[in-house]
């Protein structure tokens, strides 16, 4: 995963490891005021960078930077062990997971496999585009499964029509009830709208999207995948 604060994070991790070893051997850690200021700068930088991913950590890191060192006078700064313990845990988590990936546990496995790494590395456009394309791939697979021997249409709209219409080959709703009929019609519209809005335009030009927009498309693709798993 690519992160803009890689240097600060690694430098801080090295300092934490050294300080932790010193605590184990001597029970106390001291440093000079310049070094302490540099450590606090790195903590604040990381706090600013993780605000969107980990708002609670961002707030706690600011507090830690204020309380991590105690002035013993004559330029000597002593480590506050309680604040250091909290810093140790938070930075350890961020090192392991610089991007909050909890949401991916709810995403369809095929979408995770194709989009997660790209998204976490900041390639939001590609991650969203590939998620929608993976839904198309699944539709083509389903067409071949349910209509063996029939040539798969070139246009995805024709595939949707062959599979998801009321008399389509893929029956995923109870059409004996009004709610089932409404659900089927709505799902067909979602598929058609998704490909009209995201897949067809991307075939003609590179589309750009923000992090939020990419995740919205990925979650939509996941929903469609789960419909096709029924």
N, C-alpha and C positions, 0 to 999 in steps of 0.2 A: 504494500500500500504506500502510495506517495503522499508525504505530508510536508508542508512548508516549514515546519518547525523541527525537522529531523535533527539538526545539529544541536539545538538547545536540549532536546529530549535526551539524546545520547550523552551529551556532556553532563547533564544533570543525573542521569542514571549512573554514570561512572563515579560521580562525586558521592551519590547515595551509597553505592557499594563500598567505597573506601571508608566513608563515615561509619557505616554499619560495622565494618571489620574493626575499626578503631574502638567503637562502643563495646564490642565483644571482648576486646583485649584490655582496654583501660577503663571502660565505664563512663568516659567523658570525651567530648570532642571540642576543641577550640580552634579558632582561625583568626585571621586578621580582618579588619573592617572592610578592606577593598574586596577581598575574596567573598566575604559575606554578602556584600552589595551585589556582586556578580551573580551569586547563586540566586538571590532574590529577584534579580532582573530576569533570569532564565525562567524562574517559576511564574512570574507575572506574564512573560511572553507566552508561555504554554497556556496559562489561564485564558488569555485573550483568544488563542487559537482554538481552544476546545469549547468555547462558549455555546456554539450551536449543538454540538454533539453531546456534551456533558455539562449542562448548565450548573448542576449542583457542584461538580468538581471545580468548575471555573470559580465559583464563589468561595469554596473552601481553600483553593490554592491562593487566592488573594489574602485570606486570613492567615494562612500558613506563612506566607512571605513576610507578614507583619510580625509574626511571633516566633519565627524559627530560631532567631539568635537573641541572646541577652548580652548587653554590654557590660563587660567586667572592668572597663577602664583601661587606659594606656593602649588603646587600639586592639584590645583582645576581645573577641566575641565567643561566647560559649553557646553550644547547641542546646536548644530546648528539646529534650528527648520526646516529650508528648507530641509536639508539633512534627518532629521528625518521623515518628511512627506513622502518623496520618499521611505524611508526604510519601513515605515508603510504599504504602498500600495504593495510593492514588496513581502514582507514577508507574508502578508495576502493572496496574490495570491498563493504563493508557498505552504503555509499551506493547502489551499483548494485543490490544484492540484499539488502535488510534481512531478508528471510525466505529461508531455505534452500530453493530451489526445485528442487534436483537430483532429488528423488523424482518430480517431475512429468514428467520425461523418460521415465519408465516407465509413466505412466498413459495410457490410451486417449485419443486426440485429442478425441473428442467429449466425454468427461468433463472434460478439461482446459479445453475451450472454455466449458463451462457452470459449472464449479465453482472453477477456480483463483483467479480474481480475488476471488471472495467469500471463499474460504478465507484468502488472503493478507491480506485486509482485516479478518480476525477474525470474519467471519460464518459460524461453523462450522456452526450449525444449517442455514442455508439452503444452504450448499455441499454438505452431505451429502444433504439432501432432494432437491435438484435432480439430484444424481448418480444417485440411485435412479430418479427420474422419467424421466431420460434413457434409462435401460435400458428402462423401460416403453414409451417412445416408439419405441425401436428394435424392440421386440417387435411393436408394432402395425404398423410399417412392413413388417416381415418377414412378418407374417400377410397383409397386402395383396398382397405380392409373390408369395407361395407359394400363396395361395388367392384368386385374383382372382375378383371377382364375389360373394364371400361377405362378408356383413356382419361387421365386426370386433366381437367380443364386448365388452360393456361391462366385464366383470370380467377383470382381468389373469390371474387363476387359470385362467379358461377359455381364454385365449390360450396360456398355458403348456401346458395340456393338449393343445391342438390342434397345437402345434408340437413339443414336446419329449418327448412320450411315445414309447413304443417304435414305435408306428405313426404318429407325428406327421409333419407335413409337412416339418419341418426335420431332416434327417439329418446329424448332426455326429460320429457315432462309428461304428466298425466293429462292427456287431451280429452278425457271424459269429464273434466271439471272446468268451470269458467276460469278459475284461478290458474289452472295448468295451461290453458290456452293463452291466457294473458302472459304468463311467464315465458312460454315458448316464443311468442311474438316479440316480447321485450328483449329476450336474449338474442334473437336473430337481429334485431335492430342494433343492439350493442356491438355485435360482431361487424355488421355492415358499417356502422359509424366509426368504429375503431380503425378499420382498414381505409376508409375514405379519408379520415383525418390524419392518420399517422403513417400507414404503409404506402399508400399510393403516392403521396407527395415526396416521400423519401426515395422513391424509385427514379425521380427526375432531378433531384437536387439534394445537397447535404443540408439537413435540418439541424438547427441548434436549439438546445433547451437548457434550462437551468437545472440545478440539482433537484429542486422540488418537482419540476415538470417531469424529469426523468423518473423519479420515484413513483409519481402518479401513473405514468405509462407502464412501468414495471408491475405495479400492483394491479392495474387493469389487465395486463397480459396474464398475470397469475390467476386472476379470477376466471378469465376465459379458458385457461388451461384446465382448471378444476371442473368447469362445466363440461369440457370434452372428456374428462375422466369418468363422468357419470355413466 
